[in-house]
Amino acid sequence: MAQNSSSNVVPALPQGAGYGICIGFGVLFGVTMYATTRILAKFMNEVQGSEMFMTAKRSINTGLIASAVVSSWTVAATLLTSTTWTYSYGASGAYYCESTTTYYMRSLAYQASHYDIDGAGACVQILLFSVAAIELKRKAPGAHTFLEATQVRYGVAGHWIQIFYSTLYQIFNCVNLLVGGSAVFTALTGMDVIAGCFLLPLGVVIYTLTGGIKATFLADYTHTIIIYFIVLAALFTAYSRSDLIGSPDKMYDLLRQAAQSAPVAGNAQGEYLTMQSLDGIMLGIVIFATGWAAAVDVQLFQKAIAADPAKTMGGYLLGGLCWFAIPFCLATTFGLVARALQSSPSFPTYPNPMSTAEINAGLALPYAAQALMGKGGAVAVLLMVFMAVTSAFSSDLVCVASVMTYDVYRGYINPKATGGMLLKLSHFVVIGFTIICSCIATGLSQTAVGVNFIVTSIGIICAPAVFPIACTILWRKQNTVAVVGAPILGTATGIACWLGSTYHWYGELSVDNLGSTRPLLVGNVVALLCPILYSPALTYAFGPQNFDWSQFKEKIHVVDDSDVQGMTKEQLAQQREEDVLSPENNARMKHARRVATWMSIAVALCFIIVFPMPMYGTRYVFSRRFFRFWVVWTFAWAWVACLIILFLPIWQGRRSLALLSRKLLRVKAEDDGSQPESEVGVEEVIVPDSASIEKKA
């Protein structure tokens, strides 16, 4: 594959472009979200109390949930790693690595149909996140974080072990965002990598401080739409307009030629256009295993908590389907472009191949964009990476603030803390956590550790907590010893197997050897599966708990925001209603869970078995006609996902948008001296709070 040659690549853009995007777009989004928050507060009575800041009053609809899910999973590694693996292994890299991740993210419902949840069994091979999220909303409707349920159930020890694993994953994730994002900015503009680590989160801090999780949802929507537009532009350029490629047939010819000059070991006939790839499928398993670690990050629960109860499952399922379009389409475009054009004078490293360091840094994406689209491609990649980094970073910021305020400060330091106090503390946490992550990212940017290494090794450390966390809300028998001991033992076992297998196969421990496929496969799979044995063993060895689910509703309640300036009696009364889940919503959530079960099984079978395995087993190499179908399928998925994410939130929020527009127009008319709407025959709609509007919408 790639040689260890070094190439002195001249940045496509000046440093000012990098600093301009980091600072300019950061401030632009920050100011825009600040203005949006102020407008909603003035005209829609959205007072930024602690409940609004952390949970958006549990009123977010399916469309915004889906866009937020897409945004949260579209991290730097999603963009860079998927392209890198496609460059290295061909079409199988795009499919296996993304379909297995999507299977995890989307096949979310197997457990719930078998557990209601009186403890029929705890050892289910697939732990599916959104089912746990729905059960949290059903059993603890007043929760602000998942970890509040942990504290009620397991006390101090269980609570702190889950805080540790969740926060550790969030640090890994945020640092990975900054390391990958700053590397791309440095490669394309020459901007100092340390500056990137500190400037990328600048705008995120501004709009997170002013708008809380609602601003995060709105920013997620904006960021995701921009990414989809760039993906579609890249597809059209590569397969219809480019002078270097311009059609699926030309791409097909270039990839067949590339296989002759640089065949892929382990692929059928050394080709890039085949699903028969041993390393590709092994990487798919690694990503499948390490992807489970995302369930440790309680910010995913945070979005479920913010959702309208009946819309949770739909938002997550739709978000998973739409998310697949981004890494798959990017990889099918830029990953294959990088391989096809590497021998072209337009490629930045020409006449040298990409070096191992460049591949590990995920630079196949920016180099391919530069070769295909020139400086415009470099700008597009910068914008895309900026959007991915900032939107995902914002989600973790809100979650960390929630955990530190509700679980730590309110849980142990000041149980009677009011909403105003918690809101102020959350602002300090947002700033402090950002500084910590920027400092760690700065240190890692000076080492050989890149985004590929981080994203494939994170599961070894964090995934052992997945099963105990899921059982917190799904299995009443798990005890405190199991919830504490299983993750620790699983992490120790996974690391030991990872290091041991690396030394066995390579004779020494180094970043390159530890990041090899076989040791990562062993470490991730062992770390993920061991707790499935450890947790039941410790539970029955020390006695099952037999937890009473009703304790969640008795001990977890919404916060009193009466000391927050601007709160009305109607708003406070509405917040108190969130403590109770209506029978109608409860029934709708159970129905959604059953539907998702069958959808998940069907999607899993199609993505993992029905489509790829026959081609793998027959060692099929794509024909010209099949590759045309592959490209058309890529276009179709990108278009459908883009249209859903673009229009569904607007349609579902149309009544709120119409009401806001009428209020803004009335104010403008009054400022111009014209007669107000209410005096010219237009009936004014008076609604106490925007949350109820969104629920009706």
C-alpha positions as CSV (number, residue, x, y, z in Angstrom):
1,M,0.0,0.0,0.0
2,A,1.3,3.4,0.9
3,Q,5.0,3.7,1.3
4,N,6.8,5.6,4.0
5,S,7.8,8.3,1.6
6,S,7.6,11.8,2.8
7,S,6.1,14.4,0.6
8,N,6.4,18.1,1.0
9,V,2.9,19.2,0.1
10,V,2.4,22.9,-0.4
11,P,-0.8,24.0,1.3
12,A,-3.6,24.8,-1.2
13,L,-4.8,27.9,0.7
14,P,-3.0,30.6,2.7
15,Q,-3.0,30.6,6.5
16,G,-5.5,33.4,6.5
17,A,-8.1,31.1,5.1
18,G,-7.7,28.7,8.0
19,Y,-7.8,31.4,10.6
20,G,-10.7,33.1,8.8
21,I,-12.9,30.0,8.9
22,C,-12.0,29.1,12.5
23,I,-12.6,32.6,13.9
24,G,-15.0,34.1,11.3
25,F,-17.4,31.1,11.1
26,G,-17.1,30.4,14.8
27,V,-18.1,33.9,15.7
28,L,-20.8,34.0,13.0
29,F,-22.4,30.9,14.3
30,G,-22.0,32.1,17.9
31,V,-23.7,35.4,17.2
32,T,-26.4,33.8,15.1
33,M,-27.3,31.4,17.8
34,Y,-27.2,34.1,20.4
35,A,-29.6,36.3,18.3
36,T,-31.8,33.3,17.7
37,T,-32.0,32.6,21.5
38,R,-32.9,36.2,22.2
39,I,-35.6,36.2,19.5
40,L,-37.1,33.0,20.9
41,A,-37.0,34.4,24.4
42,K,-38.7,37.7,23.4
43,F,-41.3,36.4,21.0
44,M,-41.8,32.8,22.0
45,N,-41.3,33.0,25.8
46,E,-38.4,30.6,25.8
47,V,-36.7,31.7,29.0
48,Q,-33.2,30.2,29.3
49,G,-33.7,28.4,32.7
50,S,-31.8,25.3,33.6
51,E,-34.5,23.0,32.3
52,M,-34.5,24.8,28.9
53,F,-30.7,24.9,28.8
54,M,-30.2,21.2,29.5
55,T,-33.4,19.5,28.1
56,A,-35.2,22.1,25.8
57,K,-38.2,21.2,27.9
58,R,-38.3,17.8,26.3
59,S,-40.1,19.2,23.2
60,I,-37.8,18.5,20.2
61,N,-39.4,16.8,17.2
62,T,-38.3,13.9,15.0
63,G,-36.7,16.1,12.3
64,L,-34.4,18.0,14.7
65,I,-33.6,14.8,16.6
66,A,-32.6,13.1,13.4
67,S,-30.4,16.1,12.3
68,A,-28.8,16.2,15.7
69,V,-28.1,12.4,15.6
70,V,-26.5,12.8,12.2
71,S,-24.5,15.8,13.5
72,S,-23.3,14.0,16.6
73,W,-22.0,11.0,14.7
74,T,-20.5,13.0,11.9
75,V,-17.2,13.6,13.7
76,A,-13.8,14.2,12.2
77,A,-13.1,10.4,12.2
78,T,-16.4,9.8,10.3
79,L,-15.1,12.0,7.5
80,L,-11.4,11.2,7.5
81,T,-11.3,7.6,8.5
82,S,-14.0,6.4,6.1
83,T,-12.1,8.1,3.2
84,T,-8.8,6.7,4.4
85,W,-10.0,3.1,4.5
86,T,-11.6,3.4,1.1
87,Y,-8.3,4.7,-0.3
88,S,-6.5,1.8,1.3
89,Y,-9.0,-1.1,0.6
90,G,-11.4,0.1,-2.1
91,A,-15.1,-0.1,-2.1
92,S,-15.2,-2.6,0.7
93,G,-13.6,0.0,3.0
94,A,-16.5,2.3,2.4
95,Y,-19.1,-0.4,2.9
96,Y,-17.9,-2.6,5.7
97,C,-16.7,0.2,8.0
98,E,-19.9,2.2,7.5
99,S,-22.5,-0.5,7.3
100,T,-21.3,-2.1,10.5
101,T,-21.3,1.2,12.3
102,T,-24.7,2.1,11.0
103,Y,-26.0,-1.3,12.0
104,Y,-24.9,-0.5,15.6
105,M,-26.3,3.0,15.5
106,R,-29.6,2.0,13.9
107,S,-30.5,-1.5,14.8
108,L,-31.6,-0.2,18.1
109,A,-34.4,-2.3,19.3
110,Y,-33.8,-5.9,19.8
111,Q,-33.8,-6.0,23.5
112,A,-36.9,-4.1,24.4
113,S,-39.2,-6.7,22.9
114,H,-37.7,-9.4,25.1
115,Y,-37.5,-7.4,28.3
116,D,-40.2,-5.5,29.9
117,I,-37.9,-5.4,31.7
118,D,-38.4,-7.7,34.6
119,G,-35.1,-9.6,34.0
120,A,-35.7,-12.3,31.5
121,G,-32.0,-12.3,30.8
122,A,-29.0,-10.0,30.8
123,C,-26.8,-11.6,28.2
124,V,-27.9,-10.3,24.8
125,Q,-25.2,-10.0,22.3
126,I,-26.4,-6.8,20.8
127,L,-26.9,-3.9,23.3
128,L,-29.0,-1.3,21.5
129,F,-28.8,2.2,22.6
130,S,-32.1,3.9,21.7
131,V,-34.1,1.2,23.5
132,A,-32.3,2.2,26.7
133,A,-33.0,5.8,25.9
134,I,-36.7,5.2,25.4
135,E,-36.9,3.1,28.6
136,L,-35.2,6.0,30.4
137,K,-37.9,8.4,29.2
138,R,-40.6,5.9,30.2
139,K,-39.2,5.1,33.7
140,A,-37.7,8.5,34.6
141,P,-39.6,11.2,32.6
142,G,-38.1,13.9,34.9
143,A,-34.5,12.9,34.3
144,H,-31.9,15.5,33.0
145,T,-29.1,12.9,32.5
146,F,-29.0,9.2,32.3
147,L,-26.6,9.2,35.3
148,E,-29.3,10.5,37.6
149,A,-30.9,7.1,37.2
150,T,-27.6,5.5,38.0
151,Q,-27.3,7.3,41.3
152,V,-30.8,6.4,42.4
153,R,-30.2,2.7,41.6
154,Y,-26.6,2.1,42.6
155,G,-25.6,4.9,44.9
156,V,-22.2,6.6,45.0
157,A,-20.0,3.8,43.7
158,G,-22.0,2.9,40.6
159,H,-22.7,6.5,39.9
160,W,-19.1,7.6,39.9
161,I,-17.9,4.6,37.8
162,Q,-20.4,5.6,35.0
163,I,-19.5,9.3,35.4
164,F,-15.9,8.3,34.9
165,Y,-16.4,6.2,31.7
166,S,-18.8,8.7,30.2
167,T,-16.5,11.7,30.8
168,L,-13.5,9.7,29.6
169,Y,-15.3,8.9,26.3
170,Q,-16.3,12.5,25.9
171,I,-12.7,13.6,26.4
172,F,-11.5,11.0,23.8
173,N,-14.2,12.1,21.4
174,C,-13.6,15.9,21.8
175,V,-9.8,15.5,21.6
176,N,-10.2,13.4,18.5
177,L,-12.4,16.1,17.0
178,L,-9.7,18.7,17.6
179,V,-6.8,16.6,16.6
180,G,-8.4,15.5,13.3
181,G,-9.8,18.9,12.5
182,S,-6.6,20.8,13.2
183,A,-4.6,18.3,11.1
184,V,-6.8,19.0,8.1
185,F,-6.6,22.8,8.6
186,T,-2.8,22.6,8.9
187,A,-2.5,20.4,5.7
188,L,-4.7,22.7,3.6
189,T,-3.7,26.1,4.9
190,G,-0.5,25.8,6.8
191,M,-2.2,27.1,9.9
192,D,-0.5,26.3,13.2
193,V,-1.9,23.0,14.5
194,I,-1.9,24.3,18.1
195,A,-3.9,27.3,17.1
196,G,-6.4,25.0,15.5
197,C,-6.9,23.1,18.7
198,F,-7.9,26.3,20.5
199,L,-9.7,28.2,17.8
200,L,-12.0,25.4,16.5
201,P,-14.1,25.3,19.6
202,L,-14.3,29.1,19.9
203,G,-17.7,29.6,18.3
204,V,-19.0,26.4,20.0
205,V,-18.5,27.9,23.4
206,I,-20.3,31.1,22.5
207,Y,-23.5,29.5,21.2
208,T,-23.5,26.8,23.8
209,L,-23.3,29.3,26.6
210,T,-26.1,31.4,25.2
211,G,-28.5,28.8,23.9
212,G,-27.9,25.5,25.7
213,I,-29.1,22.3,24.1
214,K,-31.7,24.1,22.0
215,A,-29.0,26.2,20.3
216,T,-27.0,22.9,19.8
217,F,-30.0,21.4,18.0
218,L,-30.4,24.4,15.7
219,A,-26.6,24.5,15.0
220,D,-26.6,20.8,14.4
221,Y,-29.3,21.3,11.8
222,T,-27.4,24.1,10.0
223,H,-24.1,22.3,10.1
224,T,-25.6,19.0,8.8
225,I,-27.3,20.7,5.8
226,I,-24.0,22.4,4.8
227,I,-22.2,19.0,5.0
228,Y,-24.9,17.4,2.8
229,F,-24.6,20.1,0.2
230,I,-20.8,19.7,0.0
231,V,-21.2,15.9,-0.3
232,L,-23.7,16.3,-3.2
233,A,-21.4,18.9,-4.9
234,A,-18.5,16.4,-4.6
235,L,-20.5,13.6,-6.1
236,F,-21.6,15.7,-9.1
237,T,-18.1,17.0,-9.6
238,A,-16.4,13.6,-9.5
239,Y,-19.0,11.6,-11.6
240,S,-20.2,14.2,-14.1
241,R,-18.2,17.4,-14.4
242,S,-14.5,16.7,-13.6
243,D,-12.0,16.8,-16.5
244,L,-10.0,14.2,-14.6
245,I,-12.8,11.7,-14.0
246,G,-16.2,13.0,-15.1
247,S,-18.1,9.7,-15.3
248,P,-18.5,6.4,-13.5
249,D,-16.9,4.6,-16.5
250,K,-13.7,6.7,-16.3
251,M,-13.5,6.1,-12.5
252,Y,-13.9,2.4,-13.1
253,D,-11.0,2.4,-15.6
254,L,-8.8,4.4,-13.3
255,L,-9.4,2.1,-10.3
256,R,-8.7,-1.0,-12.4
257,Q,-5.5,0.5,-13.5
258,A,-4.6,1.4,-9.9
259,A,-5.1,-2.2,-8.9
260,Q,-2.5,-3.2,-11.5
261,S,0.1,-0.8,-10.2
262,A,-0.7,-1.1,-6.5
263,P,-2.8,-4.3,-5.8
264,V,-4.4,-4.7,-2.4
265,A,-3.2,-7.6,-0.4
266,G,-6.1,-9.7,0.7
267,N,-8.6,-8.4,-1.8
268,A,-9.9,-10.5,-4.6
269,Q,-7.4,-10.3,-7.5
270,G,-5.9,-7.3,-5.7
271,E,-8.7,-5.1,-6.9
272,Y,-10.3,-2.1,-5.3
273,L,-13.7,-2.8,-6.7
274,T,-14.6,-5.9,-4.7
275,M,-16.3,-6.8,-1.4
276,Q,-13.9,-9.7,-0.9
277,S,-11.4,-7.9,1.4
278,L,-10.0,-9.7,4.4
279,D,-8.5,-6.5,6.0
280,G,-11.7,-4.6,5.0
281,I,-14.0,-6.9,6.8
282,M,-11.6,-7.1,9.8
283,L,-11.7,-3.3,10.0
284,G,-15.5,-3.4,9.8
285,I,-15.5,-5.7,12.9
286,V,-13.2,-3.3,14.7
287,I,-15.4,-0.4,13.9
288,F,-18.5,-2.4,14.9
289,A,-16.9,-3.2,18.3
290,T,-15.4,0.1,19.0
291,G,-18.6,1.9,17.8
292,W,-20.5,0.5,20.8
293,A,-18.4,2.7,23.0
294,A,-20.6,5.6,21.8
295,A,-23.4,4.2,24.1
296,V,-21.1,5.1,27.0
297,D,-21.4,8.8,26.1
298,V,-24.5,9.9,27.9
299,Q,-24.8,12.9,25.5
300,L,-26.7,10.5,23.2
301,F,-29.2,10.0,26.0
302,Q,-29.2,13.8,26.4
303,K,-30.7,14.2,22.9
304,A,-33.3,11.5,23.7
305,I,-34.2,13.3,26.9
306,A,-34.7,16.5,25.0
307,A,-37.0,14.8,22.5
308,D,-40.8,14.8,22.6
309,P,-41.3,11.4,24.3
310,A,-43.3,9.9,21.4
311,K,-40.7,11.0,18.8
312,T,-37.5,9.5,20.3
313,M,-37.3,6.3,18.4
314,G,-38.3,7.8,15.1
315,G,-35.7,10.5,15.4
316,Y,-32.9,8.0,16.1
317,L,-33.8,5.5,13.4
318,L,-34.2,8.2,10.8
319,G,-31.0,9.9,12.0
320,G,-29.1,6.6,11.6
321,L,-30.4,6.0,8.1
322,C,-29.5,9.6,7.0
323,W,-26.1,9.5,8.7
324,F,-25.0,6.5,6.6
325,A,-25.1,8.8,3.5
326,I,-22.4,11.0,4.8
327,P,-19.5,8.6,5.4
328,F,-20.5,6.2,2.6
329,C,-20.9,8.9,0.0
330,L,-17.8,10.7,1.0
331,A,-15.8,7.5,1.0
332,T,-17.2,6.4,-2.4
333,T,-16.3,9.8,-3.8
334,F,-13.1,11.1,-2.2
335,G,-11.7,7.7,-1.1
336,L,-11.9,6.3,-4.6
337,V,-10.8,9.6,-6.1
338,A,-7.6,9.6,-4.0
339,R,-6.8,6.1,-5.2
340,A,-7.7,6.9,-8.8
341,L,-5.8,10.2,-9.0
342,Q,-2.7,9.4,-6.9
343,S,-0.6,9.0,-10.0
344,S,-2.0,12.2,-11.6
345,P,0.0,15.5,-11.5
346,S,-3.0,17.1,-9.9
347,F,-2.6,15.1,-6.7
348,P,-0.8,17.1,-4.0
349,T,1.9,14.4,-3.2
350,Y,2.7,13.7,-6.9
351,P,5.0,12.0,-7.9
352,N,5.2,10.4,-4.5
353,P,2.5,8.2,-2.9
354,M,0.9,9.3,0.3
355,S,3.2,8.6,3.3
356,T,2.1,6.4,6.2
357,A,2.0,9.5,8.4
358,E,-0.3,11.3,6.0
359,I,-2.6,8.3,5.7
360,N,-2.8,8.0,9.5
361,A,-3.6,11.6,9.8
362,G,-6.6,11.1,7.5
363,L,-5.3,13.4,4.7
364,A,-6.7,11.3,1.9
365,L,-9.9,13.4,2.1
366,P,-8.4,16.8,1.7
367,Y,-5.8,15.7,-0.8
368,A,-8.5,14.1,-3.0
369,A,-10.7,17.2,-2.7
370,Q,-7.8,19.4,-3.7
371,A,-6.9,17.2,-6.7
372,L,-10.6,16.9,-7.9
373,M,-11.8,20.5,-7.2
374,G,-8.7,22.6,-6.8
375,K,-8.8,25.4,-4.2
376,G,-12.6,25.2,-4.1
377,G,-12.3,21.6,-3.0
378,A,-9.9,22.6,-0.2
379,V,-12.3,25.3,1.0
380,A,-15.2,22.8,0.9
381,V,-13.3,20.3,3.0
382,L,-12.3,23.0,5.5
383,L,-16.0,24.0,5.9
384,M,-17.1,20.4,6.2
385,V,-14.5,19.5,8.8
386,F,-15.3,22.7,10.7
387,M,-19.0,21.9,10.8
388,A,-18.4,18.3,11.9
389,V,-16.0,19.3,14.6
390,T,-18.0,22.2,16.1
391,S,-21.5,20.5,16.0
392,A,-20.2,17.3,17.7
393,F,-18.1,19.2,20.2
394,S,-21.2,21.3,21.2
395,S,-23.2,18.2,22.0
396,D,-20.6,16.9,24.4
397,L,-20.2,20.3,26.0
398,V,-23.9,20.4,26.9
399,C,-23.7,16.9,28.2
400,V,-20.6,17.4,30.4
401,A,-22.2,20.6,31.8
402,S,-25.3,18.5,32.6
403,V,-23.4,15.8,34.4
404,M,-21.2,18.2,36.4
405,T,-24.2,20.3,37.5
406,Y,-26.9,17.8,38.0
407,D,-25.0,14.7,38.9
408,V,-22.0,16.1,40.8
409,Y,-22.9,19.5,42.1
410,R,-26.6,18.9,42.8
411,G,-26.1,15.3,43.6
412,Y,-23.3,15.6,46.2
413,I,-22.5,19.3,47.0
414,N,-25.8,21.2,47.0
415,P,-28.9,19.0,46.6
416,K,-31.1,22.1,47.0
417,A,-29.4,24.1,44.2
418,T,-31.9,26.2,42.2
419,G,-32.1,26.5,38.5
420,G,-30.3,29.9,38.4
421,M,-27.3,28.4,40.4
422,L,-27.1,25.4,38.1
423,L,-27.2,27.5,35.0
424,K,-24.3,29.7,36.1
425,L,-22.2,26.6,37.1
426,S,-22.9,25.0,33.7
427,H,-21.4,28.0,32.0
428,F,-18.2,27.6,34.0
429,V,-18.1,23.9,33.1
430,V,-18.5,24.6,29.4
431,I,-15.5,26.9,29.4
432,G,-13.3,24.7,31.6
433,F,-13.9,21.5,29.7
434,T,-13.1,23.2,26.4
435,I,-9.8,24.4,27.7
436,I,-8.9,20.9,29.1
437,C,-9.7,19.2,25.7
438,S,-7.8,21.8,23.8
439,C,-4.7,21.3,25.9
440,I,-4.8,17.5,25.6
441,A,-5.3,17.8,21.8
442,T,-2.3,20.1,21.6
443,G,-0.2,17.5,23.3
444,L,-1.4,14.6,21.1
445,S,-0.9,16.7,17.9
446,Q,2.8,16.7,18.6
447,T,2.9,12.9,18.6
448,A,2.4,10.1,16.1
449,V,-1.1,9.5,17.4
450,G,-3.8,10.4,14.8
451,V,-7.5,10.2,14.4
452,N,-7.4,6.6,13.0
453,F,-5.6,5.3,16.1
454,I,-7.9,7.1,18.5
455,V,-11.1,6.0,16.8
456,T,-10.1,2.4,16.6
457,S,-8.7,2.1,20.1
458,I,-11.3,4.0,22.1
459,G,-13.5,0.9,22.4
460,I,-10.8,-1.1,24.2
461,I,-11.0,1.4,27.1
462,C,-14.6,2.6,27.1
463,A,-16.7,-0.2,25.5
464,P,-16.6,-2.4,28.6
465,A,-19.0,0.0,30.3
466,V,-21.7,-0.4,27.6
467,F,-23.3,-3.6,28.9
468,P,-23.5,-2.4,32.6
469,I,-24.9,1.0,31.5
470,A,-27.6,-0.6,29.3
471,C,-28.6,-3.0,32.1
472,T,-29.0,0.0,34.4
473,I,-32.3,0.7,32.6
474,L,-33.0,-2.7,31.0
475,W,-32.3,-5.4,33.7
476,R,-33.6,-5.0,37.2
477,K,-31.3,-7.7,38.7
478,Q,-27.8,-6.2,38.0
479,N,-26.2,-5.2,41.4
480,T,-23.7,-2.5,42.4
481,V,-20.8,-4.9,42.4
482,A,-21.5,-5.8,38.8
483,V,-21.9,-2.2,37.6
484,V,-18.6,-1.3,39.2
485,G,-16.6,-4.4,38.6
486,A,-17.6,-5.5,35.1
487,P,-16.3,-2.3,33.3
488,I,-13.0,-2.2,35.3
489,L,-12.3,-5.9,34.6
490,G,-13.4,-5.6,31.0
491,T,-11.0,-2.6,30.4
492,A,-8.2,-4.5,32.1
493,T,-8.8,-7.6,30.0
494,G,-9.2,-5.7,26.8
495,I,-5.9,-3.7,27.3
496,A,-4.0,-6.9,28.3
497,C,-5.2,-8.7,25.2
498,W,-4.4,-5.7,22.9
499,L,-0.9,-5.3,24.2
500,G,-0.3,-9.1,24.4
501,S,-1.4,-9.8,20.8
502,T,0.6,-6.8,19.5
503,Y,3.7,-8.1,21.1
504,H,3.0,-11.6,19.9
505,W,2.6,-10.6,16.3
506,Y,5.1,-7.8,16.0
507,G,7.7,-8.3,18.8
508,E,7.5,-4.7,20.0
509,L,4.9,-2.1,21.1
510,S,4.7,1.0,19.1
511,V,1.9,3.3,17.8
512,D,2.0,1.7,14.4
513,N,1.9,-1.8,15.7
514,L,-0.8,-1.1,18.3
515,G,-2.8,0.5,15.5
516,S,-2.6,-2.6,13.3
517,T,-5.8,-4.4,12.4
518,R,-5.3,-7.7,14.2
519,P,-4.4,-6.4,17.6
520,L,-7.2,-3.9,17.5
521,L,-9.6,-6.6,16.5
522,V,-8.6,-8.7,19.5
523,G,-8.6,-5.9,22.0
524,N,-11.9,-4.4,20.9
525,V,-13.9,-7.6,20.7
526,V,-12.5,-8.9,24.1
527,A,-13.2,-5.6,25.8
528,L,-16.8,-5.5,24.4
529,L,-17.8,-9.1,25.2
530,C,-16.1,-9.7,28.5
531,P,-18.6,-7.6,30.6
532,I,-21.4,-9.7,29.1
533,L,-19.9,-12.5,31.2
534,Y,-18.6,-10.4,34.1
535,S,-21.8,-8.6,34.9
536,P,-24.1,-11.6,35.3
537,A,-21.4,-13.6,37.1
538,L,-20.8,-10.8,39.7
539,T,-24.6,-10.2,39.9
540,Y,-25.4,-13.7,40.9
541,A,-22.3,-14.2,42.9
542,F,-23.1,-11.3,45.2
543,G,-26.9,-11.5,45.0
544,P,-29.3,-9.9,42.4
545,Q,-30.7,-6.5,43.2
546,N,-34.3,-6.8,41.9
547,F,-34.7,-3.1,41.6
548,D,-38.1,-1.4,41.7
549,W,-38.4,0.8,38.6
550,S,-40.9,3.1,40.3
551,Q,-38.1,4.6,42.4
552,F,-37.0,6.6,39.4
553,K,-40.2,8.5,39.2
554,E,-40.3,9.0,43.0
555,K,-36.7,10.4,43.3
556,I,-36.0,12.1,40.0
557,H,-37.8,15.4,39.3
558,V,-37.5,18.5,37.3
559,V,-35.6,21.5,38.8
560,D,-37.3,24.5,40.3
561,D,-36.5,27.4,38.0
562,S,-38.6,29.9,39.9
563,D,-35.5,32.0,40.6
564,V,-34.7,32.4,36.9
565,Q,-35.5,35.9,35.6
566,G,-38.5,36.0,33.3
567,M,-40.0,32.6,34.2
568,T,-43.8,32.7,34.3
569,K,-46.3,30.7,36.4
570,E,-47.5,28.9,33.2
571,Q,-43.9,27.9,32.2
572,L,-43.2,26.6,35.7
573,A,-46.4,24.6,35.7
574,Q,-45.5,23.1,32.3
575,Q,-42.1,22.1,33.6
576,R,-43.7,20.3,36.6
577,E,-45.9,18.4,34.1
578,E,-42.8,16.8,32.6
579,D,-42.4,14.7,35.7
580,V,-45.3,12.6,34.6
581,L,-45.5,10.5,31.3
582,S,-49.0,10.5,30.0
583,P,-50.6,7.1,29.2
584,E,-50.9,8.1,25.6
585,N,-47.2,8.9,25.2
586,N,-46.3,5.7,27.1
587,A,-48.4,3.6,24.7
588,R,-46.9,5.4,21.6
589,M,-43.4,4.8,22.9
590,K,-44.1,1.1,23.4
591,H,-45.5,0.8,19.8
592,A,-42.5,2.6,18.4
593,R,-40.3,0.2,20.2
594,R,-42.0,-2.8,18.7
595,V,-41.9,-1.3,15.2
596,A,-38.2,-0.5,15.5
597,T,-37.4,-4.1,16.6
598,W,-38.5,-5.5,13.3
599,M,-37.0,-2.6,11.3
600,S,-33.7,-3.1,13.0
601,I,-33.6,-6.9,12.4
602,A,-34.5,-6.3,8.7
603,V,-31.9,-3.6,8.2
604,A,-29.2,-5.7,10.0
605,L,-29.8,-8.7,7.8
606,C,-29.7,-6.6,4.6
607,F,-26.6,-4.6,5.5
608,I,-24.6,-7.3,7.1
609,I,-25.7,-10.6,5.4
610,V,-27.9,-10.3,2.3
611,F,-26.0,-7.7,0.3
612,P,-22.3,-8.1,1.0
613,M,-21.8,-11.8,1.9
614,P,-22.7,-13.3,-1.5
615,M,-20.2,-11.0,-3.2
616,Y,-17.6,-11.7,-0.5
617,G,-18.0,-15.5,-0.8
618,T,-17.9,-15.5,-4.6
619,R,-14.8,-13.1,-4.7
620,Y,-16.9,-10.9,-7.1
621,V,-15.1,-8.0,-8.8
622,F,-17.4,-5.2,-9.8
623,S,-18.4,-5.2,-13.5
624,R,-18.7,-1.8,-15.3
625,R,-22.5,-2.1,-15.1
626,F,-22.5,-2.9,-11.4
627,F,-20.2,0.0,-10.6
628,R,-22.6,2.3,-12.4
629,F,-25.4,0.9,-10.1
630,W,-23.1,1.5,-7.1
631,V,-22.7,5.2,-8.1
632,V,-26.4,5.7,-8.7
633,W,-27.2,4.1,-5.3
634,T,-24.7,6.5,-3.7
635,F,-26.4,9.5,-5.4
636,A,-29.9,8.3,-4.4
637,W,-29.0,7.8,-0.8
638,A,-27.3,11.2,-0.5
639,W,-30.3,13.0,-2.1
640,V,-32.9,11.3,0.0
641,A,-31.0,11.9,3.3
642,C,-30.4,15.5,2.4
643,L,-34.0,16.2,1.6
644,I,-35.3,14.5,4.8
645,I,-32.9,16.4,7.0
646,L,-33.5,19.7,5.2
647,F,-37.3,19.7,5.0
648,L,-38.6,17.6,7.9
649,P,-37.6,19.9,10.7
650,I,-39.1,22.9,8.8
651,W,-42.4,21.0,8.1
652,Q,-42.7,19.8,11.7
653,G,-41.9,23.3,13.1
654,R,-44.1,25.2,10.5
655,R,-46.6,26.4,13.1
656,S,-44.0,27.7,15.4
657,L,-42.3,29.4,12.5
658,A,-45.5,30.9,11.3
659,L,-46.4,32.2,14.7
660,L,-42.9,33.7,15.1
661,S,-43.1,35.3,11.6
662,R,-46.5,36.9,12.5
663,K,-45.1,38.3,15.7
664,L,-42.0,39.7,14.0
665,L,-44.1,41.3,11.2
666,R,-46.5,42.8,13.8
667,V,-43.5,44.4,15.6
668,K,-42.2,45.7,12.3
669,A,-45.6,47.2,11.5
670,E,-45.8,48.9,14.8
671,D,-42.3,50.3,14.4
672,D,-43.3,51.7,11.0
673,G,-46.4,53.4,12.5
674,S,-48.8,50.9,10.7
675,Q,-51.8,49.4,12.3
676,P,-50.9,46.1,14.2
677,E,-52.2,42.8,12.8
678,S,-54.5,42.2,15.7
679,E,-56.4,45.5,14.8
680,V,-56.9,44.7,11.1
681,G,-58.9,41.5,11.4
682,V,-56.1,39.0,12.0
683,E,-56.8,36.8,15.0
684,E,-53.8,36.7,17.3
685,V,-52.8,33.2,18.6
686,I,-51.7,33.3,22.2
687,V,-49.7,30.3,23.3
688,P,-47.9,30.3,26.7
689,D,-44.8,28.5,25.6
690,S,-43.1,27.4,22.4
691,A,-42.6,23.9,23.8
692,S,-46.4,23.2,23.5
693,I,-46.4,24.7,20.0
694,E,-43.7,22.3,18.9
695,K,-45.5,19.3,20.4
696,K,-48.7,20.3,18.5
697,A,-46.6,20.6,15.4
